[in-house]
Structure formats: structure tokens, C-alpha cells
Amino acid sequence: MSIFAFMKLTLQLASIYNILWGAWVVIFPNHFFELVGMELPSQPMIWQGMGMVIAVFGLGYWWASYDALRHWPIVAVGFLGKVFGPLGFVLNYLEGKVPFEFFYTLITNDFIWWIPFFLILKNVHQDYNWKLKEK
């Protein structure tokens, strides 16, 4: 598989995943909490807002899949979210603000995408030199 096919497939899979996950959270905001035995949120609208943001990222990943090098800022923002999200979880968990069960969202939302997104950004660095526009 060429690097371009890899980037396209990665971003399209991330897109589909994000759109489905976001829709699930928006439509069934209590379902995740019920699955892992957590207390239901008192303000599900906040969780639904998170679902909407994740779904919108899915649209961005789909559009970026057509030319990942040119649309690398979308990939970079997604990668940063996938790094800072778990960091925020750790900090909040250590302060006792969030139960451990919330960790399960990090596996599919963040961790599995670290290496593929990193490889795309590595390719952007090596072959595209972080250009923001065509010259």
C-alpha cells in the first residue's frame, strides 16, 4: 500500500468512526455511562456537544483524506486533540474529578489513532515541509 493510500484510508476510517461515535453520543447521551456503570451526567447537553464536535472532526478528516498533505492542519489539530484529551483525562483522574471508567473512551477515540496520524504528519514534515499554501 502506498503512503498516499494509507493516508487516505486512515483518514476515511477516522472520519467514519468519528461521525458514528458523535452521532451515538448526540442521539443516546446516556448510553456510554450506562454501559460502563457510571453515574449519568446531570447536564447531558455538554456530552452531546462533545459528540457534535467529534462528528464535525469526522467531516474534516473525510475532506482531508482527498489530499492529506495539503490538508495537514486538519490532521494536526486532530492529532493534538488525541494527545491532549488523554492528558486531560489523567490530570482529572488524579484530582478525583472523573472516574476511571471514562478511560474506555480514550482507547478508540485517541490511542488507536496516535500512530497512523503521527505517520501522516511525519510524511507531511518529510515530503511537504509543512506548507500552508501552494507557491
C-alpha positions as CSV (number, residue, x, y, z in Angstrom):
1,M,0.0,0.0,0.0
2,S,1.4,3.4,-0.9
3,I,1.7,6.1,1.7
4,F,-1.0,8.1,-0.1
5,A,-3.4,5.2,0.0
6,F,-2.5,4.6,3.7
7,M,-3.2,8.3,4.5
8,K,-6.5,8.3,2.6
9,L,-7.7,5.0,4.3
10,T,-6.6,6.2,7.7
11,L,-8.5,9.5,7.4
12,Q,-11.6,7.9,5.9
13,L,-11.7,5.3,8.7
14,A,-11.2,8.0,11.3
15,S,-14.0,10.0,9.6
16,I,-16.5,7.2,9.7
17,Y,-15.6,6.4,13.3
18,N,-15.9,10.0,14.4
19,I,-19.2,10.6,12.7
20,L,-20.7,7.3,14.1
21,W,-19.3,7.9,17.6
22,G,-20.5,11.5,17.6
23,A,-24.0,10.6,16.4
24,W,-24.2,7.9,19.1
25,V,-23.3,10.4,21.8
26,V,-25.7,13.0,20.5
27,I,-28.7,10.6,20.0
28,F,-28.1,8.4,23.1
29,P,-26.2,10.7,25.5
30,N,-26.7,8.3,28.5
31,H,-25.7,5.1,26.8
32,F,-22.0,5.2,27.4
33,F,-22.5,5.9,31.0
34,E,-24.9,3.1,31.4
35,L,-22.6,0.7,29.6
36,V,-19.7,1.3,32.0
37,G,-21.8,1.8,35.1
38,M,-21.0,5.5,35.6
39,E,-23.4,8.0,37.1
40,L,-25.5,9.7,34.4
41,P,-24.4,13.2,33.6
42,S,-26.6,15.9,35.2
43,Q,-26.1,18.0,32.0
44,P,-26.2,15.6,29.0
45,M,-26.1,18.6,26.7
46,I,-22.4,19.0,27.5
47,W,-21.7,15.4,26.5
48,Q,-23.8,15.8,23.4
49,G,-21.8,18.9,22.5
50,M,-18.7,16.8,22.7
51,G,-20.3,14.3,20.4
52,M,-21.1,17.1,17.9
53,V,-17.5,18.3,17.9
54,I,-16.2,14.8,17.4
55,A,-18.6,14.3,14.5
56,V,-17.6,17.6,12.9
57,F,-13.9,16.4,13.1
58,G,-15.1,13.4,11.2
59,L,-16.2,15.6,8.3
60,G,-12.8,17.3,8.4
61,Y,-11.0,14.0,8.2
62,W,-13.0,12.9,5.2
63,W,-12.2,16.1,3.4
64,A,-8.6,15.9,4.4
65,S,-8.4,12.3,3.0
66,Y,-8.6,13.6,-0.5
67,D,-5.2,15.3,-0.1
68,A,-3.7,14.7,3.4
69,L,-0.5,16.6,2.6
70,R,-2.3,19.8,1.6
71,H,-4.9,19.5,4.4
72,W,-2.4,18.6,7.0
73,P,-3.6,21.2,9.5
74,I,-6.8,19.2,10.0
75,V,-4.8,16.1,10.7
76,A,-2.5,18.1,13.1
77,V,-5.4,19.5,15.0
78,G,-7.0,16.1,15.3
79,F,-3.6,14.6,16.4
80,L,-3.3,17.3,19.1
81,G,-6.8,16.5,20.4
82,K,-5.9,12.8,20.5
83,V,-2.8,13.7,22.6
84,F,-4.3,16.4,24.9
85,G,-7.6,14.5,25.5
86,P,-5.8,11.6,27.3
87,L,-3.6,14.1,29.2
88,G,-6.7,15.9,30.4
89,F,-8.2,12.6,31.5
90,V,-5.1,11.7,33.5
91,L,-5.0,15.1,35.2
92,N,-8.7,15.0,36.1
93,Y,-8.5,11.4,37.2
94,L,-5.6,12.1,39.5
95,E,-7.6,15.0,41.0
96,G,-10.5,12.7,41.5
97,K,-12.8,14.6,39.1
98,V,-13.5,11.8,36.7
99,P,-13.9,8.0,37.3
100,F,-11.5,5.5,35.7
101,E,-14.3,4.1,33.5
102,F,-14.0,7.2,31.3
103,F,-10.7,5.8,30.2
104,Y,-12.5,3.4,27.8
105,T,-13.4,6.3,25.5
106,L,-9.7,7.0,25.1
107,I,-8.9,3.7,23.5
108,T,-11.0,4.1,20.4
109,N,-11.2,7.9,20.3
110,D,-7.5,8.6,20.8
111,F,-4.9,5.8,21.3
112,I,-5.6,3.7,18.2
113,W,-5.1,6.9,16.0
114,W,-1.8,8.0,17.5
115,I,0.5,6.0,15.2
116,P,-1.4,6.5,12.0
117,F,-1.9,10.2,12.5
118,F,1.8,10.5,13.5
119,L,2.9,8.7,10.3
120,I,0.8,11.1,8.2
121,L,2.3,14.1,10.0
122,K,5.8,12.6,9.6
123,N,5.2,12.4,5.9
124,V,4.0,16.0,5.9
125,H,7.2,17.0,7.5
126,Q,9.5,15.0,5.2
127,D,7.7,15.4,1.9
128,Y,5.7,18.6,2.2
129,N,7.7,20.7,4.6
130,W,4.6,21.9,6.5
131,K,3.5,24.2,3.6
132,L,0.3,26.1,4.2
133,K,-0.3,27.0,0.5
134,E,0.9,26.2,-2.9
135,K,3.5,28.6,-4.2
